[in-house]
Amino acid sequence: MNILLVVGVGTLVLIVAYFTYGTFISKKVFELDDSRVTPAVEFEDGIDFEPTDAKYLSGQQFSAIAAAGPVTGPIIAGRTFGWFPTMLWIIIGTIFIGGVHDMGSLVASVRSKASGIAETMKNYVSRRVWFLFNIFIFFTLIMIIVAFTDITASSFINTITLDDGSVVGGGATATSSILYLILPIIMGFLMRYKGLKLGPATAIFLPLVAVAIWVGQYIPLTINNKIFWNIVIIIYCIIAGIVPVWALLQPRGHLGGYFMYATLVIAFIGIIFGGFTIEYPAWTHEFGSDDFWTPMFPMMFITVACGACSGFHSLVSSGTTSKQLKKESDAKFVGYGMMFAESVVALIALATVMMLTQDDPILSQSPNFIYASGLGSFAALIGIPKAFGISFGLMAFTTFVYDTLDICTRLGRFIFQELSGMKGSAGRWIGTLVIGGIPVILLALPNLTTPDGKPVALWSLFWSVFGSSNQLLAALALVGITVWLQRTAKNHKAWLATVIPAAFMVIMSTWALIRSFISYTIKDGAFIMPTGSNIVVPVMDAIYIILAIWVVVECVPVIIHYSKPENREPIATAEA
């Protein structure tokens, strides 16, 4: 079967769902109304609050959410469980859960004067839930930083040997990455102090990015020590979390956005004209066998992560996007639509697995190499040498990670300052060092193994923890949106569109955490205490399980109470 058929049908289903179910929830659930004045208009200050056209705001939202997650998760899930169930979850999860979650987080924030999703929990549930939710977010951000830092460091060490004997990745990617990070600093300085406009700056520095990729292949920085590269990346996170946004984040984010769009163009050309056929099995386990349903349930639903639903998106939607939404009707395209765009990225990432045979040696590599290898094959169709195409793919993945790390570091610092009460430069420095320091400790853990004692890469071990916590964060955000709908929506049944997805995600995520905890602590029916570095994962599992149960126990009585129409407050009072 041709890959184009599968990816094409999946994309078509998403488009149809956007115009049908997306319209339904816009009108009947979230009741979008352009007569309401958005915070961007009401509090316009040219700094944080700025009314922005949907076409520009959607690009910003897409760049913020479509980072490395929708690439990594689908590749791991497709490799583990097969491409068919992974594809189904990407499509169904996006339509009924991920898109609703992103749009709901955005609209709830807009209706609450652009307050974050945690503030929504405080306003409509309780202050205790707000505190617990922020703790949950903080730990989840740490898991994201750990997982993505380690997987990026692997691309600075590991290599791919092509059929012609050329070696791609490793030190070459490290060199290109460092050069890439220097370029936006120069670009930001010239724009800030020399008056260089964005158009000319883009025309100058975008070709230099291509030069950086080319130079990396000839001047590789070969340092085969992952801990070293992990520390270097964390130092970048700390710097990015402290310096003014114009000095690094804005120009780097601008240049990085072109990587995303370029990879999409290359992938679409390859999928449409390449004639690639599906070689990987639809299911990796025989249908009906004892190991068919588990661990696919629940692990696939948390492994795909951002490709179908991501709690991280609620932080972006309610953190920055809500302060720029020009009118409420734009929330459908910006919130719901950009989640759909991200799921297309996930389908493309899955396609890089589908084109491989199950015994292909590249499958033993980390997801960034699988993704880059696929892009290299696609790029070869338009005359780009495969080695350069793979190098471009590795750099693209790295830039996606930088997007994620930038946002996570700053959000983690904001939450630390809010919970600790530390303000000013001291709070900024201490908060950044804390959100960067904890991952360093975790990244230095030695001798990590799976529950059955097999050595395992740190990113692989932490991906399931990240996936579970990230999906659980989405579930808890949906719980908050549910209570908000109960207390404000004119349609008394609107909350059902969020409570059902919330319940499903709570069950899958908590089940995965419990399953992980048991795998480390129960052997032959008896409890054992993990030793050494292996104690970290079950401890994190336990923390997330306790926090999740606590938040759910706090929220369920509130949901039950407001499920009765007579207990709901007048809309004007709830929105005041």
C-alpha positions in Angstrom: 0.0 0.0 0.0 1.2 3.5 -0.9 2.0 5.7 2.1 0.3 8.6 0.3 -3.0 6.8 0.6 -2.8 6.5 4.4 -1.4 9.9 5.1 -3.8 11.5 2.6 -6.9 9.8 4.0 -5.8 10.7 7.6 -5.3 14.4 6.6 -8.7 14.4 4.8 -10.5 13.1 7.9 -8.9 15.8 10.0 -10.0 18.5 7.5 -13.6 17.2 7.5 -13.6 17.0 11.3 -12.3 20.6 11.6 -15.3 21.9 9.6 -17.9 19.7 11.2 -17.0 18.8 14.9 -14.9 21.9 15.1 -17.8 24.1 14.1 -20.1 22.2 16.5 -17.9 22.8 19.6 -17.3 26.4 18.6 -21.0 27.2 18.5 -22.6 24.7 21.0 -19.9 24.1 23.5 -17.7 27.2 23.8 -20.3 29.6 22.3 -17.8 31.8 20.5 -19.1 35.4 20.3 -17.3 38.2 18.6 -19.4 40.8 20.5 -17.3 40.0 23.6 -14.2 42.1 23.9 -11.1 40.0 24.2 -8.3 40.8 26.7 -6.0 41.5 23.8 -8.2 44.4 22.9 -9.3 45.4 26.4 -5.8 45.5 27.9 -3.7 46.3 24.8 -0.3 47.5 25.9 1.9 46.6 23.0 4.0 44.3 25.2 2.0 41.3 26.4 -1.5 42.2 25.2 -1.6 42.8 21.5 -4.6 42.1 19.2 -3.1 39.9 16.4 -4.6 38.6 13.2 -5.4 34.9 13.2 -3.1 34.1 10.4 -0.1 35.4 12.3 -1.2 34.2 15.7 -1.8 30.7 14.4 1.8 30.6 13.1 3.0 31.5 16.6 0.8 28.9 18.2 1.9 26.2 15.8 5.6 27.0 16.3 5.1 26.9 20.1 3.3 23.6 20.2 4.6 21.6 17.2 8.1 21.1 18.5 9.7 17.7 19.0 6.8 16.0 20.7 4.7 15.2 17.6 7.8 13.7 16.0 9.1 11.6 18.8 5.9 10.1 20.2 4.4 8.8 17.0 7.7 7.3 15.9 8.1 5.4 19.3 4.5 4.3 19.3 4.5 3.2 15.6 7.7 1.3 16.1 6.4 -0.4 19.2 2.7 -1.1 18.5 2.4 -0.8 14.7 1.4 2.1 12.4 -2.3 1.4 12.3 -3.3 1.8 16.0 -0.9 4.7 16.2 -2.6 6.4 13.2 -6.1 5.8 14.6 -5.2 7.4 18.0 -3.5 10.4 16.3 -6.7 11.1 14.3 -9.4 10.3 16.9 -7.4 11.7 19.8 -6.9 15.0 18.0 -10.5 15.4 16.9 -12.2 14.6 20.2 -9.6 15.3 22.9 -6.5 17.3 21.8 -8.3 19.9 19.7 -11.0 20.3 22.3 -8.4 20.7 25.0 -6.4 23.3 23.2 -9.4 25.4 22.1 -11.0 25.0 25.6 -7.8 26.2 27.3 -7.7 29.2 25.0 -11.3 30.2 25.3 -11.4 29.7 29.1 -8.4 32.0 29.5 -9.8 34.6 27.2 -13.1 34.7 29.2 -11.0 35.0 32.4 -9.0 38.1 31.4 -6.2 36.0 29.9 -5.4 34.2 33.2 -3.6 30.9 32.9 -5.2 27.5 33.1 -4.0 27.1 36.7 -5.8 30.4 37.6 -8.9 29.0 36.0 -8.7 26.1 38.4 -8.3 28.5 41.3 -11.2 30.7 40.2 -13.7 27.9 39.5 -12.5 25.0 41.8 -10.3 26.1 44.7 -7.0 27.6 45.7 -5.7 24.3 46.9 -6.3 22.7 43.5 -4.5 25.7 42.0 -1.4 25.0 44.2 -1.5 21.3 43.4 -1.9 21.9 39.7 1.1 24.3 39.6 3.2 21.6 41.4 2.1 19.1 38.8 3.0 21.5 36.0 6.4 22.2 37.5 7.3 18.5 37.7 6.0 17.9 34.2 8.2 20.7 32.8 11.2 19.0 34.4 10.3 15.7 32.7 10.0 17.5 29.3 13.4 19.1 29.8 15.1 15.8 30.8 13.6 13.7 28.0 14.2 16.2 25.2 17.7 17.2 26.4 18.9 13.6 26.4 17.4 12.7 23.1 19.1 15.8 21.5 22.4 15.0 23.1 22.2 11.5 21.5 22.2 13.2 18.0 25.5 14.9 18.9 27.1 11.4 19.5 25.3 8.8 17.5 25.8 8.5 13.7 24.2 7.0 10.6 26.4 5.3 8.0 24.9 5.6 4.5 25.3 3.0 1.7 28.1 5.1 0.1 30.1 4.9 3.4 29.5 8.5 4.4 28.8 9.2 8.1 26.0 11.6 9.1 25.2 13.0 12.6 27.4 13.0 15.7 30.0 15.7 15.8 28.7 17.2 12.6 25.3 17.9 14.1 26.9 19.3 17.2 28.9 21.8 15.2 25.9 22.8 13.1 23.8 23.2 16.2 26.4 25.5 18.0 26.7 27.7 14.8 23.0 27.8 14.5 22.7 29.2 18.1 25.3 31.8 17.5 23.5 33.2 14.4 20.3 34.4 16.2 22.4 36.2 18.8 24.1 38.2 16.1 20.8 38.7 14.3 19.1 39.9 17.5 21.9 42.4 18.2 21.8 43.8 14.7 18.0 44.2 14.8 18.0 45.8 18.3 21.0 48.2 18.0 21.7 48.6 14.3 18.2 48.9 12.9 18.2 45.8 10.7 14.7 45.0 9.6 13.2 41.6 9.9 12.9 41.0 6.1 16.6 41.7 5.3 17.7 39.9 8.5 15.8 36.8 7.4 17.3 37.1 3.9 20.8 37.3 5.4 20.7 34.7 8.2 18.5 32.0 6.7 21.1 31.1 4.1 23.7 31.2 6.9 21.8 28.5 8.6 22.2 26.3 5.5 25.9 27.1 5.6 26.1 26.1 9.2 24.6 22.7 8.3 27.1 22.3 5.5 30.1 23.4 7.6 29.1 20.9 10.3 29.8 18.0 7.9 33.4 19.1 7.4 34.3 20.4 10.9 32.6 17.9 13.3 32.9 18.6 17.0 33.4 15.0 18.1 33.0 14.7 21.9 31.5 11.3 22.6 30.3 12.0 26.1 26.5 12.4 26.5 26.7 13.9 30.0 28.9 16.7 28.6 26.3 17.5 25.9 23.5 17.2 28.4 25.2 19.9 30.5 25.8 22.1 27.5 22.2 22.0 26.5 21.0 22.7 30.1 23.4 25.7 30.1 21.7 26.9 27.0 18.3 26.5 28.7 19.5 28.6 31.7 20.9 31.3 29.4 17.7 31.3 27.3 15.7 31.6 30.4 17.6 34.7 31.7 18.5 36.9 28.7 16.0 39.3 27.1 13.8 37.6 24.5 15.1 39.9 21.7 18.7 38.6 22.3 18.0 34.9 21.5 14.5 33.5 21.8 12.7 35.7 19.2 15.4 35.6 16.4 16.0 31.9 17.1 12.3 31.1 17.1 11.9 33.1 13.8 14.7 31.1 12.1 13.6 27.9 13.6 10.1 28.3 12.2 11.4 28.0 8.7 12.8 24.6 9.6 9.3 23.4 10.5 7.8 24.7 7.2 10.7 23.4 5.2 10.4 19.9 6.6 6.7 19.9 5.9 7.3 20.9 2.3 10.0 18.3 1.8 7.9 15.6 3.5 4.8 16.3 1.4 6.8 16.3 -1.8 8.3 12.9 -0.8 5.0 11.4 0.2 3.1 12.6 -2.9 5.7 11.9 -5.6 8.1 9.4 -4.0 5.9 6.3 -4.5 7.0 5.0 -1.1 5.1 1.9 0.0 4.3 0.7 3.5 6.8 -1.8 4.7 6.3 -1.8 8.4 3.5 -4.0 9.9 0.2 -2.4 10.8 0.3 -4.3 14.1 3.4 -5.5 15.8 1.5 -8.2 17.8 -0.9 -10.7 16.3 -4.5 -9.7 16.6 -6.2 -11.6 19.5 -2.9 -12.8 21.0 -2.3 -12.5 24.8 0.0 -9.6 24.4 -2.1 -7.7 21.8 -4.2 -5.5 24.1 -1.5 -4.9 26.7 0.7 -3.0 26.9 -1.0 -1.1 24.0 -3.7 -0.2 26.5 -2.7 2.1 28.1 0.9 2.8 26.9 0.1 3.8 23.3 -2.1 6.6 24.4 0.6 8.2 26.5 3.5 7.3 24.1 2.1 9.2 21.2 1.8 12.2 23.5 1.7 15.5 21.7 0.7 13.9 18.4 -2.9 13.5 19.7 -3.1 15.5 22.9 -0.7 17.5 25.1 -1.2 19.2 28.4 1.7 21.4 27.5 -0.5 23.1 25.0 -2.8 24.4 27.7 0.1 26.3 29.1 0.8 27.9 25.7 -2.8 28.6 24.9 -3.6 30.2 28.2 -0.2 31.7 28.7 0.6 33.8 25.7 -1.9 33.1 22.9 -4.9 34.2 24.9 -3.3 37.7 25.3 -3.2 38.1 21.6 -6.5 36.7 20.4 -8.2 39.5 18.4 -11.7 38.1 18.5 -13.3 35.0 19.9 -14.1 33.4 16.6 -10.4 33.1 15.9 -10.1 30.6 18.7 -11.4 27.8 16.4 -8.6 28.3 13.8 -5.8 29.2 16.3 -6.7 26.6 19.0 -8.5 23.8 17.3 -6.9 24.2 13.9 -3.3 24.3 15.0 -3.7 21.1 17.0 -4.9 19.5 13.7 -1.8 20.9 11.9 0.3 19.3 14.6 -1.4 16.0 14.1 -0.4 16.2 10.4 3.2 16.6 11.6 2.6 13.5 13.7 1.3 11.5 10.6 4.4 12.6 8.6 6.6 11.4 11.5 4.8 8.1 11.5 5.3 7.8 7.8 9.1 7.7 8.4 8.5 4.5 10.3 6.0 3.0 7.8 8.5 3.2 5.0 11.0 0.9 6.9 11.0 -2.9 7.2 10.8 -4.3 10.7 14.5 -5.4 10.6 15.9 -2.1 9.3 18.9 -1.2 11.5 17.8 2.4 11.6 14.9 1.4 13.9 17.4 0.7 16.7 18.3 4.4 16.7 16.6 7.2 18.6 13.5 8.8 17.0 15.4 11.9 15.8 17.6 9.6 13.6 14.6 7.7 12.2 12.9 11.0 11.4 16.0 12.5 9.8 16.5 9.3 7.8 13.0 9.6 6.4 13.5 13.3 5.6 16.7 12.4 3.8 14.9 9.9 1.6 12.2 12.5 0.8 14.8 15.3 0.1 16.7 13.0 -2.3 13.7 13.2 -4.6 14.2 16.9 -5.2 18.0 16.6 -5.9 19.2 17.2 -2.3 22.0 14.8 -1.4 20.8 12.3 1.1 23.6 13.1 3.6 22.7 16.8 3.6 19.0 15.9 3.9 19.6 13.7 6.9 21.8 16.5 8.5 19.0 18.9 7.8 16.5 16.6 9.4 18.7 16.2 12.5 19.1 20.0 12.8 15.4 20.5 12.2 14.6 18.1 15.1 17.2 19.9 17.3 15.5 23.3 16.5 12.2 21.8 17.5 13.7 20.8 20.8 15.1 24.3 21.4 11.6 25.7 21.0 10.3 23.3 23.6 13.2 23.9 26.0 12.9 27.7 25.7 9.3 27.7 26.7 9.6 25.0 29.4 12.5 26.9 31.1 10.7 30.2 31.2 7.3 28.6 32.3 9.1 26.7 35.0 10.8 29.8 36.3 7.4 31.7 36.3 5.8 28.9 38.3 8.7 28.8 40.8 8.5 32.5 41.3 4.7 32.4 41.8 4.8 29.5 44.3 7.8 30.8 46.2 6.9 34.5 46.1 10.4 35.4 45.0 10.4 38.4 42.7 12.9 40.6 40.8 16.3 39.5 39.5 16.9 37.2 42.4 13.7 35.3 41.8 14.5 35.2 38.1 18.0 33.7 38.6 17.1 31.3 41.4 14.0 30.1 39.6 16.0 29.5 36.4 18.8 27.7 38.2 16.2 25.4 39.9 14.4 24.5 36.8 17.8 23.9 35.1 19.5 22.3 38.0 17.1 19.5 38.8 17.3 18.1 35.2 21.1 18.1 35.5 20.9 15.7 38.5 18.5 13.4 36.7 20.5 13.5 33.4 23.6 12.4 35.4 22.0 9.2 36.7 24.2 6.2 36.0 23.4 2.6 35.0 19.8 3.0 34.1 17.9 -0.1 33.3 14.4 -1.3 32.5 12.4 -3.1 35.2 13.7 -6.4 33.8 17.3 -5.2 34.1 18.2 -4.3 30.5 20.3 -1.2 30.0 18.3 1.7 28.5 18.8 5.3 27.3 17.7 7.9 29.8 15.4 9.6 27.3 13.6 6.3 26.6 13.1 5.6 30.3 11.8 9.1 31.0 9.6 9.3 27.9 6.9 7.1 29.4 7.0 9.3 32.6 6.8 12.4 30.5 4.1 11.0 28.3 2.0 10.0 31.3 2.5 13.3 33.2 1.9 15.3 30.0 -1.4 13.5 29.2 -2.5 13.7 32.8 -1.8 17.4 32.7 -4.1 17.6 29.7 -6.7 15.5 31.6 -6.6 17.9 34.6 -6.8 20.9 32.4 -9.9 19.4 30.8 -11.3 18.9 34.3 -10.8 22.6 35.0 -12.4 23.5 31.6 -15.3 21.2 32.5 -16.0 23.1 35.8 -15.7 26.4 34.0 -18.2 25.3 31.4 -20.6 24.1 34.1 -20.5 27.4 35.8 -20.6 29.7 32.7 -22.0 28.0 29.6 -25.6 28.7 28.4 -25.8 25.1 27.1 -26.2 23.0 30.2 -24.8 20.0 28.5 -21.7 21.7 27.0 -19.5 20.2 29.8 -20.0 16.7 28.5 -17.8 17.5 25.5 -14.8 17.9 28.0 -15.6 15.7 30.9 -15.7 12.5 28.8 -12.2 13.2 27.2 -11.0 14.2 30.7 -12.2 10.9 32.2 -10.6 8.9 29.4 -7.2 10.6 29.8 -7.2 10.4 33.6 -7.8 6.6 33.3 -5.2 6.0 30.6 -2.5 8.2 32.2 -3.0 7.0 35.8 -3.2 3.4 34.6 0.2 3.9 32.8 1.8 5.4 35.9 0.5 2.6 38.1 1.7 0.0 35.6 5.2 1.6 35.5 5.3 1.8 39.3 4.3 -1.8 39.7 6.9 -3.0 37.1 9.7 -1.5 39.3 8.3 -2.5 42.7 6.5 -5.8 42.4 8.4 -9.0 41.6 6.7 -12.4 41.8 3.9 -11.0 43.9 6.2 -9.4 46.5 7.2 -5.8 47.0 10.8 -4.9 46.4 12.6 -1.6 46.9 14.4 -0.4 43.8 18.0 0.5 44.3 20.4 3.0 42.8 19.3 5.1 39.9 16.3 2.9 39.3 14.5 4.4 42.2 13.9 7.6 40.4 11.2 6.4 37.9 8.9 4.7 40.5 9.3 7.8 42.8 8.2 10.1 40.0 5.4 7.7 39.2 4.2 7.8 42.8 4.4 11.6 43.0 2.3 12.0 39.9 -0.2 9.4 41.0 -0.7 11.1 44.4 -1.0 14.5 42.8 -3.5 13.3 40.2 -5.7 11.5 42.6 -5.6 14.5 45.0 -6.7 16.9 42.2 -9.4 14.5 40.9 -10.8 14.0 44.4 -10.9 17.7 44.9 -12.6 18.3 41.5 -15.1 15.5 41.2 -17.5 16.8 44.0 -17.4 20.2 42.3 -18.3 18.6 38.9 -21.1 16.6 40.5 -22.5 19.7 42.3 -22.5 21.9 39.2 -23.8 19.1 36.9 -27.2 20.1 38.4 -28.6 23.2 36.6 -30.1 24.6 39.8 -26.7 24.8 41.4 -25.1 26.9 38.6 -24.4 30.6 39.0 -25.7 33.2 36.6 -23.3 33.7 33.7 -22.7 37.3 34.4 -21.6 36.5 37.9 -19.3 33.6 36.8 -17.6 35.7 34.1 -17.2 38.8 36.2 
